[in-house]
Amino acid sequence: MSSDQYYTEKDTFFVDSSESIKIEVIHYPPANIRSNHPPILFIHGLGSAAWVWDNFCRWFSNKGHDCYAMSFRGHGQSTKTPKKGKWWSINDITNDVSAVTDAIIARTDDKPVLVGHSHGGGITSSNTRKILSNTPILVILKALFTLNLYALVGTPELMKRFSFSKAFPDSMAKDIHPKLYKDRFVTVLIELLKPFVDPSKIKCPMIVIGAEEDKIFDLKIIKETADAYGVGFDIIGGAAHRIMLDLTWEDAASVIFNRIQEKVVNKE
């Protein structure tokens, strides 16, 4: 389903992060400025940028949320780092998220809800093994020898296999594939081999959402993640890993909206 029916006004600004990096932030102001809904910051995963959240940002801004989508350093219109890019760490990416969060608080005088996808939401070692177990050996070797994660989704066919539902049209996969960033985050790849989030330190309300056809994060991993945070979880039918672009993305948006109402808006 297209997001064209939803509110489309947006603007772009840049936030200073560490290492003199400027982070791209696409802003979608709320359609209803009288809404008491909190702002939302959408955080993409590897290979994407702020653009990947366009469907969600239009949908949520139409519901009255002030929406922001950021691009990690080297991604989208954020500062490119050709010499150092592959050596950035998860800590560097965290600095980017913190800088953008602080900027949103300064603009809105309110703390944003964070919506993270894939490694933007936290990845454990079992997830990385799951990726490798579903990947042809020649593709794995290419990724390792070139130090380039892009090899895992190097063709529209591979991207669809790992990222989208079986019903997702091949033509749409071919349109999306050129937009993917050719990730060279070598340090991040190493860090993904071990847990990098301590759930016991997370005190804010949490929600966990999975996709029925996700070949990377299956039901077992989704359940383990939810159990680690002591929360329930929702599974979106007819969707795979890149849930925000798949055919049933609006179902996922509705679940997130309802959970924010339950855990944030109605708790105030």
C-alpha positions as CSV (number, residue, x, y, z in Angstrom):
1,M,0.0,0.0,0.0
2,S,1.3,3.5,-0.9
3,S,1.9,6.2,1.7
4,D,1.0,8.9,-0.8
5,Q,-2.4,9.4,0.8
6,Y,-0.7,10.6,4.0
7,Y,0.7,14.0,5.0
8,T,3.9,14.6,3.0
9,E,5.4,17.9,4.2
10,K,9.0,17.4,5.3
11,D,12.3,19.3,5.7
12,T,15.9,18.3,6.3
13,F,18.4,19.6,8.8
14,F,21.8,18.5,10.0
15,V,23.1,17.7,13.6
16,D,26.7,17.9,14.7
17,S,28.0,14.6,16.1
18,S,31.4,13.4,17.2
19,E,34.5,13.5,14.9
20,S,33.0,16.7,13.2
21,I,30.4,14.5,11.6
22,K,27.1,16.1,10.4
23,I,24.1,13.8,10.7
24,E,21.2,14.1,8.2
25,V,17.8,14.3,9.8
26,I,14.6,14.3,7.8
27,H,11.7,16.0,9.7
28,Y,8.0,15.4,9.2
29,P,6.0,17.8,11.3
30,P,2.7,16.6,12.7
31,A,-0.4,17.2,10.7
32,N,-2.3,18.0,13.9
33,I,-0.1,20.4,15.9
34,R,-2.5,20.2,18.8
35,S,-1.8,16.5,19.4
36,N,-0.2,15.5,22.7
37,H,1.6,12.6,21.0
38,P,5.4,12.5,21.7
39,P,8.0,13.0,18.9
40,I,9.4,9.9,17.3
41,L,13.0,9.3,16.1
42,F,13.3,6.5,13.5
43,I,16.7,4.7,13.4
44,H,17.6,2.6,10.4
45,G,19.7,-0.6,10.1
46,L,22.7,-1.5,8.1
47,G,22.5,-0.6,4.4
48,S,19.7,2.0,4.7
49,A,19.3,5.7,5.5
50,A,16.6,8.0,6.6
51,W,14.7,7.6,3.4
52,V,13.7,4.0,4.4
53,W,11.3,5.4,7.0
54,D,9.3,7.6,4.6
55,N,6.1,5.4,4.8
56,F,6.2,5.4,8.6
57,C,7.0,9.0,9.0
58,R,4.2,10.1,6.7
59,W,1.8,7.8,8.5
60,F,2.8,8.8,12.0
61,S,2.9,12.5,11.2
62,N,-0.7,12.2,9.9
63,K,-1.6,10.7,13.4
64,G,-0.2,13.8,15.1
65,H,3.4,12.7,15.9
66,D,6.4,15.0,15.2
67,C,8.6,12.5,13.2
68,Y,12.3,12.5,12.6
69,A,14.4,10.0,10.6
70,M,18.2,10.1,10.8
71,S,21.0,8.7,8.6
72,F,24.1,7.2,10.2
73,R,27.5,8.7,9.4
74,G,28.4,7.9,5.8
75,H,24.8,7.1,4.9
76,G,22.2,9.2,3.1
77,Q,23.3,12.8,3.2
78,S,25.3,12.5,6.4
79,T,29.0,13.2,6.3
80,K,30.9,10.7,4.0
81,T,34.0,9.2,5.5
82,P,35.7,7.3,2.7
83,K,39.0,6.7,4.5
84,K,37.7,6.0,8.0
85,G,34.2,4.8,7.2
86,K,34.7,1.1,7.6
87,W,36.3,1.6,11.0
88,W,33.5,3.4,12.7
89,S,32.2,1.5,15.7
90,I,28.8,0.9,17.4
91,N,29.9,3.5,19.9
92,D,30.3,6.1,17.1
93,I,26.8,5.3,15.8
94,T,25.5,5.6,19.4
95,N,27.0,9.1,19.5
96,D,25.1,10.0,16.4
97,V,21.8,8.8,17.9
98,S,22.5,10.7,21.1
99,A,23.3,13.9,19.3
100,V,20.1,13.7,17.2
101,T,18.0,12.8,20.3
102,D,19.4,15.9,22.1
103,A,18.6,18.1,19.1
104,I,15.0,16.8,19.1
105,I,14.6,17.5,22.8
106,A,15.9,21.0,22.2
107,R,13.5,21.6,19.4
108,T,10.4,20.0,21.0
109,D,11.1,20.2,24.7
110,D,10.0,16.5,24.8
111,K,11.9,13.2,24.8
112,P,11.3,11.3,21.6
113,V,10.2,7.7,21.3
114,L,13.0,5.7,19.6
115,V,12.0,3.2,16.9
116,G,15.0,1.1,15.8
117,H,15.2,-1.4,13.0
118,S,17.6,-4.4,12.9
119,H,21.0,-3.4,14.3
120,G,19.4,0.0,15.0
121,G,17.4,-1.8,17.7
122,G,20.2,-4.0,19.0
123,I,21.6,-7.3,17.7
124,T,22.9,-10.3,19.5
125,S,25.4,-13.0,18.4
126,S,22.7,-15.6,17.7
127,N,21.2,-13.2,15.1
128,T,24.5,-12.9,13.2
129,R,24.8,-16.7,13.1
130,K,21.2,-16.8,11.8
131,I,22.2,-14.5,8.9
132,L,25.2,-16.6,8.0
133,S,23.3,-19.9,8.2
134,N,20.9,-18.6,5.5
135,T,23.6,-17.2,3.2
136,P,25.3,-19.1,0.3
137,I,28.9,-19.8,1.2
138,L,30.3,-17.9,-1.9
139,V,28.4,-14.8,-0.8
140,I,29.8,-15.1,2.8
141,L,33.4,-15.5,1.4
142,K,32.9,-12.4,-0.8
143,A,31.7,-10.3,2.1
144,L,34.7,-11.5,4.3
145,F,37.4,-11.0,1.7
146,T,36.2,-7.6,0.5
147,L,35.3,-6.5,4.1
148,N,32.0,-5.4,2.7
149,L,28.6,-6.4,4.1
150,Y,26.9,-5.2,0.9
151,A,27.9,-8.5,-0.7
152,L,25.2,-10.2,1.4
153,V,22.5,-8.2,-0.5
154,G,24.6,-7.5,-3.7
155,T,21.8,-8.2,-6.2
156,P,18.1,-7.5,-6.1
157,E,17.4,-11.2,-5.9
158,L,19.6,-11.6,-2.8
159,M,18.1,-8.5,-1.2
160,K,14.6,-9.8,-1.7
161,R,15.6,-13.2,-0.3
162,F,16.8,-11.7,2.9
163,S,14.7,-8.5,3.2
164,F,11.2,-9.0,1.8
165,S,8.2,-11.3,1.8
166,K,7.6,-13.9,-0.9
167,A,4.7,-11.8,-2.2
168,F,6.9,-8.6,-2.6
169,P,7.0,-7.8,-6.3
170,D,10.4,-8.3,-8.1
171,S,9.9,-4.9,-9.8
172,M,9.7,-3.1,-6.4
173,A,12.8,-5.0,-5.2
174,K,14.7,-3.8,-8.3
175,D,13.6,-0.2,-7.6
176,I,14.8,-0.3,-4.0
177,H,18.1,-2.1,-4.4
178,P,20.1,0.8,-5.9
179,K,19.2,2.9,-2.8
180,L,21.1,0.5,-0.5
181,Y,24.3,1.8,1.0
182,K,27.4,-0.3,0.4
183,D,28.3,-0.9,4.0
184,R,31.9,-1.2,4.9
185,F,31.5,-1.1,8.7
186,V,34.2,-3.7,9.5
187,T,34.3,-2.8,13.2
188,V,30.5,-3.0,13.4
189,L,30.6,-6.4,11.8
190,I,33.0,-7.7,14.5
191,E,31.0,-6.1,17.2
192,L,27.8,-7.8,16.0
193,L,29.3,-11.2,16.9
194,K,28.6,-10.5,20.6
195,P,25.7,-8.8,22.5
196,F,26.2,-5.0,22.9
197,V,23.1,-4.1,24.9
198,D,22.5,-4.9,28.6
199,P,18.7,-5.2,28.9
200,S,19.0,-4.8,32.7
201,K,20.0,-1.2,32.2
202,I,17.0,-0.3,30.1
203,K,14.3,1.2,32.3
204,C,12.1,2.9,29.8
205,P,9.0,1.2,28.3
206,M,9.9,-1.2,25.5
207,I,8.0,-2.9,22.6
208,V,9.3,-5.7,20.4
209,I,7.9,-6.4,16.9
210,G,8.8,-9.2,14.5
211,A,7.9,-10.1,11.0
212,E,6.3,-13.4,10.1
213,E,8.6,-14.1,7.1
214,D,11.8,-12.6,8.5
215,K,14.8,-14.9,7.6
216,I,17.2,-13.0,9.9
217,F,15.2,-12.6,13.1
218,D,12.9,-15.6,13.4
219,L,10.2,-16.1,16.0
220,K,12.7,-17.7,18.5
221,I,15.0,-14.7,18.4
222,I,12.0,-12.3,18.7
223,K,10.8,-14.2,21.7
224,E,14.2,-14.3,23.3
225,T,14.6,-10.5,22.8
226,A,11.1,-9.8,24.4
227,D,11.9,-12.1,27.3
228,A,15.2,-10.3,27.9
229,Y,13.4,-7.1,28.4
230,G,10.4,-8.6,30.2
231,V,7.8,-7.6,27.6
232,G,5.5,-9.2,25.1
233,F,5.9,-9.0,21.4
234,D,3.9,-8.6,18.2
235,I,4.3,-10.5,14.9
236,I,3.3,-8.8,11.6
237,G,1.9,-11.2,9.0
238,G,2.9,-11.0,5.4
239,A,6.1,-9.1,6.1
240,A,9.8,-9.9,6.2
241,H,13.0,-8.1,7.5
242,R,12.6,-4.7,5.9
243,I,9.2,-4.4,7.5
244,M,8.9,-0.7,6.9
245,L,8.9,-1.2,3.2
246,D,7.1,-4.5,2.8
247,L,3.6,-4.9,1.7
248,T,2.0,-4.9,5.2
249,W,4.1,-2.0,6.5
250,E,0.9,-0.2,7.6
251,D,0.0,-3.1,9.9
252,A,3.3,-2.7,11.7
253,A,2.8,1.1,11.9
254,S,-0.6,0.5,13.5
255,V,0.8,-1.9,16.1
256,I,3.6,0.6,17.0
257,F,1.1,3.5,17.3
258,N,-1.2,1.4,19.6
259,R,1.7,0.3,21.8
260,I,2.9,4.0,22.1
261,Q,-0.6,4.9,23.1
262,E,-0.7,2.2,25.8
263,K,2.8,2.6,27.2
264,V,3.5,6.4,26.8
265,V,0.5,8.6,26.0
266,N,-2.1,6.9,28.3
267,K,0.5,6.5,31.1
268,E,1.1,10.3,31.4
